[in-house]
């Protein structure tokens, strides 16, 4: 913006504001007070905040406290921002005054100036529409910010769900393709009974789909909002029917079943629903970490690792070792997942840091949760597109490992008992000879027959011959 300024005033006195800014004195003070991260508000959070302001205007008009002319002007201003206009005027740093008063006033000032300009007024004059008296009517930062945070999470959720579902689909598709691919199972990172690549990858897909279900369940309480609680959950200065009308308008705007919280004071005191949802994000990140590590391990090699699968090559892996290709997409995913789990730690700490009637940590709590969802969505999408599409199986390598695994002795338990089977396992480990050779040598089964038993056990869980 240019260096030209205008002078506005608020309850503290006069303050300079950039001449062309649609915000006002309180936002300008926040810009001066909080040059912290260099990051403005989350885009979905701006949308949610403006939807709250639009719903409030509708509810105030229905309650008889806001006239038709002002209501329509505020609605029109909101609709323009919701359509993508004037977003550059939402500028307050994510780390700001407690509770989010600065962000709330940023929205109030921008919408008031837009509405007044449409009505022929001057920017910064706040006539006939005032940021506090009209745009913020029947509201407090106490109820607008926690409502907007919940709406933001609900807006981001479908994108995260879609990313997780797409990864589950890719894993399941590989599982179907490799349903008959025999491989050695491993427990404690040691040889175990035979299984299949298909079963291994089907399990990954199942877990991710289950995590998607848990995310949806964890998000259900976020549909209950405290808008209408005004200051400290008292409902002060709100007209009759306001909270129901505001919730109904937000349900229309979001397509979500938004309802008033049954206890407005509780909705402001506690952010436990957001902390619970963040905990579910952390659980998802933990499962993805495990799966990502498994994929990197299964792809290790190409000569001295497991190399049972081959990940798509997306970039050279080394600046000094020619021909090296690294599992970069899942290295990226792991790094992102650790950051996501760190964001949850911040959310949990801030959720318990509220005092009495309000949790003032809301701006940073919201930012941490928004980042976790956005980062996770982007990383999962990228890992699926660049790391799973084009994944191939090294079937011969997997089968070779299965057929020399010491764990094959387990198949003999029912035929010769655990102790004798353990003797064969120990001999195989000591001599390096395959269990199949030892079985044939002792006259228990022909080698080919034993190998068929291995395949049957891997695919069907049966050891009968």
Secondary structure, 3 states (H helix, E strand, C coil): CCCCEEEEEECCEEEEEECCCCCCHHHHHHHHHCCCCCCCCCHHHHHHHHHHHHHHHHHHHHCCCCCHHHHHHHHHHHHHHHCCCCHHHCCCCCCCCHHHHHHHHHHHHHHHHHHHHHCCCCCCCCCCCCHHHHHCCCCCHHHHHHHHHHHHHHHHHHHHHHHHHHHHHHHHHHHHHCCCCEEEEEECCEEEEEEEHHHHHHHHHHHHHHHHHHHHHHHHHHHEECCCCCHHHCCCCCCCCHHHHHHHHHHHHHCCCCEECCCHHHHHHCCHHHHHHHHHHHHHHHHHHHHHHHHHHHCCCCCCCCCCEECCCCCCCCCCCCCCCCCHHHHHHHHHHHHHHHHHHHHHHHHCCCECCECCCHHHHHHHHHHHHHHHHHHHHHHHHHHHCCCEECHHHHHHHHHHCHHHHHHHHHHHCHHHHHHHHHHHHHHCCCHHHHHHHCCCCCHHHHHHHHHHHHHHCCCCC
